[in-house]
Amino acid sequence: MHYREQRTHRIFQELQRNDGLVDTYDNVFCGQAYLDAVTQNKIQQNDILLMLSIDGAQLYESKDSDCWIYIWIILNLSPEYRYKKKHVLLGAIIPGPKKPKIIDSFLFPGLHHLSAVQQEGLCIWDASQDREFISWLFLFLACADGPGLLTLSNFIGHQGKNGCRMLCPLNGRHKPGAPQYYPVLLKPDNYNVLGCDHPDVDVYDIGPSNSHVYIQCLLHLLNSPTQRVYETRRLETGIVGPSILLGLQPELIQGIPEVFSSEMMHLSGANMATLWLDLWRGKFDCAPTDSQANWDWAIFKDIATWEAHGRAVAACRMYLPGSFDVAPRDPSLHANSWYKATEYITWIYSLCPALLYGILPERFWRNFCKFVAGLRIMAQYSITPAQLQRACQLIAEWEPEFERIFYQRRVDRIPFIRPCVHLTCHLASEATRVGSPICSSQWTMERTIGNLGQEIRQPSDPFSNLAQQGIRRCQVNALKAMIPHFDPPENVSPRASADLGNGYVLLAKRDKHLTTVHGDDARVIADYLGLPRTPKIHRWARLRLPNGQIARSEYQELQHAPEDIRMARNVKVRQSLK
């Protein structure tokens, strides 16, 4: 729990050394919002920073099984620990099978408890320093996907005129007669829709709002004398009513909408991935004034091309090591059957830039690669200021170009510019404000939903069983915290392993007998050992690297069928030259 204090001290040293820049954006503590709060003494040395994360999940594919879960993440812990199962605190499990109508009633007990502790302070005894102190709980971030965010923010949603989750000043545009608004920067040709016919918007002019503007807009909304005036003001402000988070102590929350940031996981693994696929497959509704024959980006409308691409994706499986998580399946066969976010990410952002070269027309391919290059930087755990500047430039060039080559200022193509296109433009500025987007994404929430769902043992009564599993996890984690002997140490080398030092560990299995090496392998080993000839050796199957990943040797991989191999013998080695 002293990690935040120590990391903050190092960051201020970096700022002095680098003329106000951090070395890397690799934590929420590197962001300007946190550093300003510390400088203004809003966050003090003994305080605890919290992140709330909420999301819904369908437990079963074949029946209604909506279930909502929210969790607390303690940001004082280092990233190596804060996202682990035993340190993630379950807030509530909201049963289904339908989505709850008034989700505030389920959020209220946990937020009421937080509010009470914020008023009284939390008395803590620090055993490492043998001292007692009062700690104040500061809600720094509240994370959710689009539907989940509406339960926390009480904003109007992404289809509203001001539908940005950070209430930025961009007003949306809509097709005449249609109720949905879209965050289009470039004004359509021959467009005179009242309230939407503002001129082109510069991508650099769409920064987030702040709590002072939010409070003014909320008071303006609440003072509406009639229902009609309320609806007009709701449209203009993007606010439906007060957020439940206003019940917390105002000095112990980052503020609204500052507490809501960009959401990397759903943006990359669901929303943008779906947008690219719908474009390439021609899945957008085609207006009578348009023609799909002119959609030369819709390369996968041809079934043969789509199936050939699917086979190429599946053929890449053996070249993706296990550290890439689930290898993408053939999308032409499985894209509609619970395709995972990690599959979409590997497929769209790792494989497609190469697999679509020469298939997607060049100007569309270059625009796509520009997006991928920017998103890859923003998906890094550690981002240098130079990399962040490069990503900002790439995304700022990509978005207007995306509108010019796809939407082409046509009124009938306004729906092409989905909200995720606009949210991408906030990634770089949000990284400077609250640190690397990966640190405030929904990956922890999704993983919690996944491992809780795997623990269900009574499919006939899943919600009660899931709640009991959640209670049991809280009890076990509390016992481990109070009696550390119950918690086995981490990163202990397993039996039949060999520690090579510097974080490298050889893992079973291993040759039972010594083996003679011949050819180039023998020469390289002898040169490395400085011996005239190569001694007999034991071959090992796996090597655990200092970063925790597992590399496998050819000796291990050749014992599997070719279709089962996930090649992991290619390792990048960095050697510092003295």
C-alpha positions as CSV (number, residue, x, y, z in Angstrom):
1,M,0.0,0.0,0.0
2,H,3.0,2.3,0.1
3,Y,3.5,2.0,-3.7
4,R,1.5,5.1,-4.5
5,E,3.5,7.2,-2.1
6,Q,6.8,5.9,-3.5
7,R,5.7,6.2,-7.1
8,T,4.5,9.7,-6.6
9,H,7.9,10.8,-5.2
10,R,9.7,9.3,-8.2
11,I,7.3,11.0,-10.6
12,F,7.9,14.5,-9.2
13,Q,11.7,13.8,-9.5
14,E,11.1,12.9,-13.2
15,L,9.1,16.2,-13.7
16,Q,12.0,18.2,-12.3
17,R,14.6,16.3,-14.4
18,N,12.6,16.4,-17.7
19,D,11.2,20.0,-17.6
20,G,7.7,18.9,-16.7
21,L,7.5,15.6,-18.5
22,V,7.3,12.1,-17.0
23,D,9.5,9.4,-18.3
24,T,6.6,7.1,-19.3
25,Y,2.8,7.1,-18.9
26,D,2.4,3.7,-17.2
27,N,0.0,4.4,-14.4
28,V,-2.8,6.7,-13.3
29,F,-0.3,8.5,-11.1
30,C,1.4,9.8,-14.2
31,G,-1.6,11.8,-15.3
32,Q,-2.1,15.5,-14.9
33,A,-5.4,15.0,-12.9
34,Y,-3.6,13.1,-10.1
35,L,-0.6,15.3,-10.0
36,D,-2.7,18.4,-9.8
37,A,-4.8,16.9,-6.9
38,V,-1.6,16.0,-5.0
39,T,-0.1,19.5,-5.6
40,Q,-3.4,21.1,-4.4
41,N,-3.4,18.8,-1.3
42,K,-6.7,17.2,-2.3
43,I,-5.0,13.8,-2.2
44,Q,-2.6,13.4,0.7
45,Q,0.0,10.8,1.6
46,N,-2.2,8.4,3.6
47,D,-5.2,8.5,1.3
48,I,-6.5,5.5,-0.6
49,L,-7.5,5.9,-4.3
50,L,-10.3,3.8,-5.7
51,M,-11.5,2.8,-9.1
52,L,-15.1,1.6,-9.6
53,S,-15.8,-0.6,-12.6
54,I,-19.2,-1.9,-13.6
55,D,-20.4,-4.1,-16.5
56,G,-23.1,-6.5,-17.6
57,A,-22.6,-10.0,-18.8
58,Q,-24.7,-12.7,-20.4
59,L,-23.7,-15.9,-18.6
60,Y,-25.2,-18.3,-21.2
61,E,-25.4,-18.0,-24.9
62,S,-28.7,-19.8,-25.4
63,K,-30.9,-18.2,-22.8
64,D,-31.6,-14.9,-21.0
65,S,-29.0,-14.6,-18.3
66,D,-28.1,-10.9,-17.9
67,C,-26.0,-10.3,-14.8
68,W,-24.4,-7.1,-13.7
69,I,-21.4,-6.9,-11.5
70,Y,-19.4,-4.0,-10.1
71,I,-16.0,-4.1,-8.4
72,W,-13.5,-1.9,-6.6
73,I,-9.9,-1.6,-7.6
74,I,-7.4,-0.2,-5.1
75,L,-5.0,2.0,-7.0
76,N,-2.5,2.4,-4.1
77,L,-1.3,-1.1,-5.0
78,S,1.2,-1.5,-7.8
79,P,-0.1,-2.7,-11.2
80,E,1.6,-6.0,-10.5
81,Y,-0.9,-6.6,-7.7
82,R,-3.9,-4.4,-8.0
83,Y,-5.6,-6.4,-10.8
84,K,-5.1,-9.8,-9.3
85,K,-8.1,-11.8,-8.1
86,K,-7.3,-11.6,-4.4
87,H,-7.0,-7.8,-4.5
88,V,-10.1,-7.0,-6.6
89,L,-13.0,-6.2,-4.2
90,L,-16.4,-7.3,-5.3
91,G,-19.0,-4.6,-4.8
92,A,-22.2,-6.4,-5.8
93,I,-23.6,-9.1,-8.1
94,I,-26.9,-7.9,-9.6
95,P,-28.9,-11.0,-10.7
96,G,-30.9,-11.4,-13.9
97,P,-32.1,-12.8,-16.1
98,K,-33.3,-9.3,-17.3
99,K,-31.3,-6.0,-17.0
100,P,-32.3,-4.2,-13.7
101,K,-34.7,-1.3,-14.3
102,I,-33.4,0.8,-11.4
103,I,-29.7,0.0,-11.1
104,D,-29.1,2.8,-8.6
105,S,-30.9,0.7,-6.0
106,F,-28.2,-1.9,-6.3
107,L,-25.3,0.6,-6.4
108,F,-26.7,2.5,-3.4
109,P,-25.5,0.3,-0.5
110,G,-21.8,0.2,-1.7
111,L,-21.8,4.0,-2.5
112,H,-23.5,4.8,0.8
113,H,-20.9,2.9,2.7
114,L,-18.1,4.8,0.8
115,S,-19.8,8.1,1.5
116,A,-20.0,7.3,5.2
117,V,-16.3,6.3,5.3
118,Q,-15.5,9.5,3.4
119,Q,-17.2,11.6,6.2
120,E,-15.5,9.8,9.1
121,G,-12.2,8.6,7.6
122,L,-10.8,5.1,7.8
123,C,-8.7,4.4,10.9
124,I,-5.7,2.2,9.8
125,W,-2.8,0.7,11.7
126,D,0.3,0.3,9.5
127,A,2.1,-2.7,10.8
128,S,5.2,-2.0,8.7
129,Q,5.7,1.4,10.5
130,D,3.9,0.6,13.7
131,R,1.7,3.7,13.5
132,E,-2.0,4.5,13.4
133,F,-3.5,7.1,11.0
134,I,-6.7,8.3,9.4
135,S,-7.0,7.6,5.7
136,W,-9.6,9.2,3.3
137,L,-11.0,7.2,0.4
138,F,-10.8,9.1,-2.9
139,L,-12.9,7.9,-5.9
140,F,-10.5,8.6,-8.7
141,L,-12.1,6.7,-11.7
142,A,-15.5,5.2,-12.5
143,C,-15.2,2.9,-15.5
144,A,-17.9,1.3,-17.6
145,D,-18.9,0.6,-21.2
146,G,-21.6,2.7,-22.9
147,P,-24.7,1.2,-21.2
148,G,-22.9,0.8,-17.9
149,L,-21.8,4.4,-17.9
150,L,-25.4,5.7,-18.1
151,T,-26.1,4.0,-14.8
152,L,-23.4,6.0,-13.1
153,S,-23.5,9.3,-15.0
154,N,-27.2,9.7,-15.9
155,F,-26.1,11.2,-19.2
156,I,-28.2,11.0,-22.3
157,G,-26.2,8.3,-24.1
158,H,-24.2,8.0,-27.2
159,Q,-27.2,8.6,-29.6
160,G,-27.9,12.0,-28.1
161,K,-26.9,15.4,-29.6
162,N,-24.2,15.7,-26.9
163,G,-23.5,12.0,-26.5
164,C,-19.8,12.1,-25.5
165,R,-19.1,10.2,-22.3
166,M,-16.9,13.1,-21.3
167,L,-19.4,15.8,-22.3
168,C,-17.0,17.4,-24.7
169,P,-18.4,20.4,-26.7
170,L,-18.9,18.5,-30.0
171,N,-22.5,18.6,-31.1
172,G,-23.7,15.6,-33.2
173,R,-25.5,15.7,-36.5
174,H,-28.4,13.6,-37.7
175,K,-30.1,12.7,-40.9
176,P,-33.3,14.7,-41.5
177,G,-36.1,13.0,-39.7
178,A,-33.9,10.5,-37.9
179,P,-33.6,10.7,-34.0
180,Q,-30.0,9.4,-33.6
181,Y,-27.2,11.9,-33.6
182,Y,-23.6,11.0,-34.8
183,P,-20.3,12.8,-33.9
184,V,-19.5,14.0,-37.4
185,L,-16.7,16.6,-37.7
186,L,-17.2,17.6,-41.3
187,K,-20.4,19.4,-42.3
188,P,-22.4,17.5,-44.9
189,D,-23.0,19.1,-48.3
190,N,-26.3,20.8,-48.8
191,Y,-27.1,20.3,-45.1
192,N,-29.5,22.8,-43.3
193,V,-30.8,20.8,-40.3
194,L,-31.5,23.3,-37.5
195,G,-29.1,22.9,-34.6
196,C,-26.7,20.6,-36.5
197,D,-25.5,22.8,-39.4
198,H,-22.5,24.2,-37.5
199,P,-19.3,24.4,-39.6
200,D,-16.5,21.8,-39.7
201,V,-14.9,21.1,-36.3
202,D,-11.2,20.8,-35.8
203,V,-10.2,17.5,-34.2
204,Y,-7.9,19.4,-31.8
205,D,-10.9,21.4,-30.5
206,I,-12.8,18.5,-28.8
207,G,-11.3,18.4,-25.4
208,P,-13.3,17.0,-22.4
209,S,-15.6,19.2,-20.2
210,N,-15.1,19.8,-16.5
211,S,-17.1,19.6,-13.3
212,H,-17.8,23.4,-13.2
213,V,-19.5,23.3,-16.6
214,Y,-21.4,20.1,-15.6
215,I,-22.8,21.6,-12.4
216,Q,-24.0,24.7,-14.3
217,C,-25.6,22.6,-17.0
218,L,-27.2,20.3,-14.3
219,L,-28.7,23.3,-12.4
220,H,-30.0,24.7,-15.7
221,L,-31.7,21.4,-16.4
222,L,-33.2,21.0,-12.9
223,N,-34.6,24.5,-13.0
224,S,-36.7,23.7,-16.1
225,P,-40.2,25.1,-15.5
226,T,-42.0,22.6,-17.8
227,Q,-41.5,19.2,-19.3
228,R,-41.0,20.6,-22.7
229,V,-38.3,23.0,-21.5
230,Y,-36.7,20.1,-19.7
231,E,-36.6,18.0,-22.9
232,T,-35.0,20.9,-24.8
233,R,-32.4,21.4,-22.2
234,R,-31.7,17.7,-21.9
235,L,-31.0,17.6,-25.6
236,E,-28.6,20.6,-25.4
237,T,-26.7,19.5,-22.2
238,G,-26.6,15.8,-22.7
239,I,-27.7,15.3,-19.1
240,V,-30.8,13.4,-18.0
241,G,-30.6,14.1,-14.3
242,P,-28.2,14.1,-11.3
243,S,-25.6,11.3,-11.1
244,I,-25.7,9.0,-8.1
245,L,-22.0,9.8,-7.6
246,L,-23.0,13.3,-6.5
247,G,-23.9,11.7,-3.1
248,L,-20.2,11.3,-2.4
249,Q,-18.1,14.0,-0.7
250,P,-17.2,16.5,-3.4
251,E,-13.7,16.9,-2.2
252,L,-13.1,13.1,-2.3
253,I,-14.1,12.5,-5.9
254,Q,-12.3,13.6,-9.1
255,G,-15.5,15.3,-10.3
256,I,-18.0,14.7,-13.0
257,P,-17.4,14.1,-15.9
258,E,-13.6,13.9,-15.1
259,V,-14.2,10.7,-13.2
260,F,-15.3,9.1,-16.4
261,S,-12.5,8.4,-18.9
262,S,-12.1,6.7,-22.2
263,E,-12.7,2.9,-22.2
264,M,-10.0,1.0,-24.2
265,M,-11.2,-2.5,-24.0
266,H,-14.7,-2.1,-25.5
267,L,-13.5,0.6,-27.9
268,S,-10.8,-1.7,-29.5
269,G,-12.2,-5.2,-28.9
270,A,-15.8,-4.5,-29.8
271,N,-16.9,-1.1,-31.2
272,M,-14.1,-0.3,-33.6
273,A,-13.6,-3.9,-34.6
274,T,-17.3,-4.1,-35.5
275,L,-17.1,-0.8,-37.4
276,W,-14.3,-2.0,-39.6
277,L,-16.0,-5.4,-40.3
278,D,-19.3,-3.7,-41.1
279,L,-17.5,-1.5,-43.6
280,W,-15.5,-4.3,-45.2
281,R,-18.6,-6.6,-45.4
282,G,-21.0,-3.8,-46.5
283,K,-23.3,-4.3,-43.5
284,F,-24.4,-0.7,-43.2
285,D,-27.9,0.1,-44.3
286,C,-27.7,1.5,-47.8
287,A,-29.9,4.6,-48.4
288,P,-32.0,4.8,-51.6
289,T,-29.8,7.7,-52.7
290,D,-26.7,5.6,-52.3
291,S,-25.4,2.4,-54.0
292,Q,-23.4,-0.4,-52.6
293,A,-21.7,-0.8,-56.0
294,N,-19.8,2.4,-55.2
295,W,-18.6,1.0,-51.9
296,D,-15.2,-0.1,-53.1
297,W,-14.0,-0.7,-49.5
298,A,-16.6,-3.5,-49.1
299,I,-14.1,-6.2,-50.1
300,F,-15.7,-9.0,-48.2
301,K,-19.1,-8.7,-49.9
302,D,-17.6,-11.3,-52.2
303,I,-18.0,-14.6,-50.3
304,A,-14.9,-16.2,-51.9
305,T,-12.7,-13.3,-50.7
306,W,-14.3,-13.5,-47.2
307,E,-13.7,-17.2,-46.9
308,A,-10.2,-17.0,-48.2
309,H,-9.4,-14.3,-45.6
310,G,-10.9,-16.5,-42.9
311,R,-8.6,-19.4,-43.9
312,A,-5.6,-17.0,-43.8
313,V,-6.5,-15.8,-40.3
314,A,-6.8,-19.4,-39.1
315,A,-3.5,-20.4,-40.7
316,C,-1.7,-17.8,-38.5
317,R,-2.6,-19.6,-35.4
318,M,0.6,-21.6,-35.1
319,Y,2.7,-18.4,-35.3
320,L,0.9,-16.8,-32.3
321,P,2.4,-17.8,-28.9
322,G,0.2,-18.5,-25.9
323,S,1.0,-15.0,-24.5
324,F,-1.4,-13.7,-27.2
325,D,-4.2,-15.4,-25.4
326,V,-6.9,-17.0,-27.6
327,A,-5.8,-17.3,-31.2
328,P,-8.4,-15.9,-33.6
329,R,-10.5,-18.6,-35.3
330,D,-11.7,-18.5,-38.9
331,P,-13.9,-15.4,-38.8
332,S,-15.9,-16.6,-41.8
333,L,-17.1,-19.5,-39.7
334,H,-17.0,-18.2,-36.1
335,A,-17.3,-14.4,-36.1
336,N,-21.0,-14.6,-35.1
337,S,-20.5,-17.3,-32.4
338,W,-19.1,-15.6,-29.3
339,Y,-15.9,-14.4,-30.9
340,K,-13.8,-13.0,-28.0
341,A,-12.5,-9.5,-27.7
342,T,-8.9,-10.8,-27.7
343,E,-9.6,-12.6,-30.9
344,Y,-10.9,-9.4,-32.5
345,I,-7.9,-7.5,-31.3
346,T,-5.3,-10.0,-32.6
347,W,-7.2,-10.4,-35.9
348,I,-8.0,-6.8,-36.7
349,Y,-4.9,-5.0,-35.3
350,S,-2.2,-7.6,-35.7
351,L,-3.0,-9.6,-38.7
352,C,-5.2,-7.4,-41.0
353,P,-2.6,-4.8,-41.8
354,A,-0.6,-7.6,-43.5
355,L,-3.5,-9.8,-44.7
356,L,-5.4,-6.9,-46.4
357,Y,-2.4,-5.5,-48.2
358,G,-3.2,-5.6,-52.0
359,I,-6.8,-6.6,-51.2
360,L,-8.2,-3.5,-49.6
361,P,-7.8,-0.5,-52.0
362,E,-4.7,1.5,-51.1
363,R,-6.2,4.7,-49.8
364,F,-8.5,2.7,-47.4
365,W,-5.7,0.4,-46.4
366,R,-3.4,3.4,-45.6
367,N,-6.1,5.0,-43.5
368,F,-6.7,1.7,-41.6
369,C,-3.0,1.3,-41.0
370,K,-2.8,4.8,-39.6
371,F,-5.5,4.0,-37.2
372,V,-3.8,0.7,-36.2
373,A,-0.5,2.4,-35.6
374,G,-2.1,5.0,-33.3
375,L,-4.2,2.4,-31.4
376,R,-1.2,0.1,-30.9
377,I,0.6,2.9,-29.1
378,M,-2.4,3.7,-27.0
379,A,-2.8,0.0,-26.0
380,Q,0.7,-0.1,-24.6
381,Y,1.1,-0.4,-20.8
382,S,4.0,2.0,-20.9
383,I,3.9,5.0,-23.3
384,T,6.7,7.5,-23.6
385,P,5.9,11.2,-24.3
386,A,7.3,10.9,-27.8
387,Q,5.2,7.9,-28.5
388,L,2.1,9.6,-27.2
389,Q,2.8,12.6,-29.4
390,R,3.1,10.3,-32.4
391,A,-0.2,8.5,-31.5
392,C,-2.0,11.9,-31.1
393,Q,-0.7,12.9,-34.6
394,L,-1.7,9.7,-36.2
395,I,-5.2,9.7,-34.8
396,A,-5.7,13.4,-35.5
397,E,-4.9,12.7,-39.2
398,W,-6.9,9.5,-39.3
399,E,-10.3,10.7,-38.2
400,P,-10.9,13.6,-40.7
401,E,-9.4,11.4,-43.5
402,F,-11.8,8.5,-42.4
403,E,-14.7,10.9,-42.8
404,R,-13.5,12.1,-46.2
405,I,-13.0,8.7,-47.8
406,F,-16.0,6.8,-46.3
407,Y,-18.7,9.3,-45.3
408,Q,-17.7,11.8,-48.1
409,R,-19.9,14.6,-46.6
410,R,-23.0,12.8,-47.7
411,V,-26.1,13.2,-45.6
412,D,-27.2,9.6,-46.3
413,R,-23.8,8.3,-44.9
414,I,-23.9,10.2,-41.6
415,P,-24.4,6.9,-39.7
416,F,-21.0,5.7,-40.9
417,I,-19.4,7.9,-38.2
418,R,-20.3,5.9,-35.1
419,P,-19.5,7.2,-31.5
420,C,-16.4,5.0,-31.2
421,V,-14.8,7.1,-34.0
422,H,-15.1,10.1,-31.8
423,L,-14.0,8.4,-28.6
424,T,-10.8,7.3,-30.3
425,C,-9.9,11.0,-30.7
426,H,-9.9,11.4,-26.9
427,L,-7.4,8.6,-26.2
428,A,-4.2,10.6,-26.4
429,S,-5.5,13.6,-24.3
430,E,-7.0,11.2,-21.7
431,A,-3.6,9.5,-21.4
432,T,-2.0,12.8,-20.4
433,R,-4.8,13.3,-17.9
434,V,-5.2,9.9,-16.2
435,G,-2.3,7.8,-17.5
436,S,-2.1,5.0,-19.9
437,P,-5.7,3.9,-21.1
438,I,-4.9,0.3,-20.3
439,C,-4.7,1.1,-16.6
440,S,-8.3,2.3,-16.6
441,S,-9.9,-0.1,-19.0
442,Q,-12.5,-2.8,-18.4
443,W,-10.1,-5.8,-18.8
444,T,-10.1,-6.4,-15.0
445,M,-13.9,-6.3,-14.9
446,E,-14.3,-8.7,-17.9
447,R,-11.8,-11.1,-16.3
448,T,-13.7,-11.0,-13.0
449,I,-16.9,-11.8,-14.8
450,G,-15.1,-14.6,-16.7
451,N,-13.6,-16.4,-13.7
452,L,-16.7,-15.9,-11.6
453,G,-18.8,-17.4,-14.4
454,Q,-16.4,-20.4,-14.5
455,E,-17.1,-21.1,-10.8
456,I,-20.8,-21.6,-11.3
457,R,-21.7,-25.1,-10.3
458,Q,-25.5,-25.0,-10.5
459,P,-26.7,-24.0,-14.0
460,S,-30.3,-24.4,-12.9
461,D,-29.9,-21.6,-10.4
462,P,-26.9,-19.6,-11.7
463,F,-27.6,-16.2,-10.0
464,S,-27.9,-17.5,-6.5
465,N,-24.9,-19.7,-7.0
466,L,-22.9,-16.8,-8.5
467,A,-23.7,-14.7,-5.5
468,Q,-22.5,-17.4,-3.1
469,Q,-19.3,-17.8,-5.1
470,G,-18.8,-14.0,-4.8
471,I,-19.3,-14.1,-1.0
472,R,-16.9,-17.0,-0.7
473,R,-14.3,-15.2,-2.6
474,C,-14.6,-12.1,-0.3
475,Q,-14.3,-14.3,2.7
476,V,-11.3,-16.2,1.4
477,N,-9.6,-12.9,0.4
478,A,-10.3,-11.4,3.9
479,L,-8.8,-14.5,5.6
480,K,-5.7,-14.3,3.4
481,A,-5.3,-10.6,4.3
482,M,-5.7,-11.2,8.1
483,I,-3.6,-14.4,8.2
484,P,-0.9,-14.2,5.5
485,H,0.2,-17.8,6.0
486,F,-3.0,-18.9,4.2
487,D,-1.8,-17.2,1.1
488,P,1.0,-19.1,-0.7
489,P,3.9,-17.1,-2.0
490,E,3.8,-16.1,-5.7
491,N,6.3,-16.9,-8.5
492,V,7.7,-19.9,-6.6
493,S,9.6,-22.1,-9.1
494,P,7.8,-25.4,-9.5
495,R,9.4,-28.8,-8.9
496,A,11.7,-30.2,-11.6
497,S,12.7,-26.6,-12.6
498,A,16.1,-25.0,-12.8
499,D,16.7,-21.3,-11.8
500,L,19.2,-19.7,-14.2
501,G,19.2,-16.4,-12.4
502,N,18.1,-12.9,-13.5
503,G,14.5,-14.1,-13.7
504,Y,15.1,-17.0,-16.1
505,V,13.8,-20.4,-15.0
506,L,13.9,-23.6,-17.0
507,L,10.6,-25.6,-16.7
508,A,9.8,-29.2,-17.3
509,K,9.8,-31.3,-19.2
510,R,13.4,-32.3,-19.7
511,D,15.4,-35.1,-21.4
512,K,15.9,-38.1,-19.1
513,H,19.3,-38.7,-20.6
514,L,22.1,-36.6,-21.9
515,T,21.9,-35.8,-25.7
516,T,24.7,-35.2,-28.2
517,V,24.2,-32.1,-30.3
518,H,25.5,-31.9,-33.9
519,G,25.9,-29.4,-36.7
520,D,25.4,-25.6,-36.4
521,D,23.7,-26.0,-33.0
522,A,26.8,-27.7,-31.6
523,R,29.1,-25.0,-33.0
524,V,27.0,-22.1,-31.5
525,I,26.8,-23.8,-28.1
526,A,30.5,-24.5,-28.0
527,D,31.4,-20.9,-29.0
528,Y,29.1,-19.6,-26.3
529,L,30.6,-21.8,-23.6
530,G,34.1,-21.2,-24.8
531,L,34.8,-24.9,-25.2
532,P,36.6,-26.7,-28.0
533,R,33.7,-29.0,-28.4
534,T,30.1,-29.2,-27.2
535,P,29.4,-31.3,-24.1
536,K,26.3,-33.6,-24.0
537,I,23.3,-31.7,-22.8
538,H,19.8,-32.0,-21.4
539,R,17.1,-30.5,-23.6
540,W,14.4,-28.5,-21.8
541,A,10.9,-27.9,-23.0
542,R,10.1,-24.4,-21.6
543,L,11.8,-21.3,-20.3
544,R,10.0,-18.7,-18.1
545,L,11.2,-15.2,-19.0
546,P,11.7,-12.3,-16.5
547,N,8.4,-10.8,-17.8
548,G,6.5,-13.9,-16.7
549,Q,5.9,-15.2,-20.3
550,I,6.7,-18.8,-21.2
551,A,8.9,-19.6,-24.2
552,R,8.9,-23.2,-25.6
553,S,11.7,-24.9,-27.4
554,E,11.5,-26.7,-30.7
555,Y,12.1,-29.9,-28.7
556,Q,8.7,-29.3,-27.0
557,E,6.8,-28.1,-30.0
558,L,7.7,-30.9,-32.3
559,Q,6.0,-33.3,-29.9
560,H,2.6,-31.8,-30.8
561,A,0.5,-32.2,-34.0
562,P,1.1,-29.2,-36.4
563,E,-2.5,-28.0,-35.9
564,D,-2.0,-27.8,-32.1
565,I,1.2,-25.8,-32.1
566,R,1.3,-22.2,-30.8
567,M,4.8,-21.3,-31.7
568,A,6.6,-19.7,-28.7
569,R,10.3,-20.3,-29.5
570,N,11.0,-16.9,-30.9
571,V,12.2,-14.6,-28.1
572,K,13.4,-11.0,-28.5
573,V,16.6,-10.6,-26.4
574,R,17.8,-7.1,-25.4
575,Q,21.5,-6.7,-24.4
576,S,22.8,-3.5,-23.1
577,L,26.2,-2.6,-24.5
578,K,28.7,-1.3,-22.0
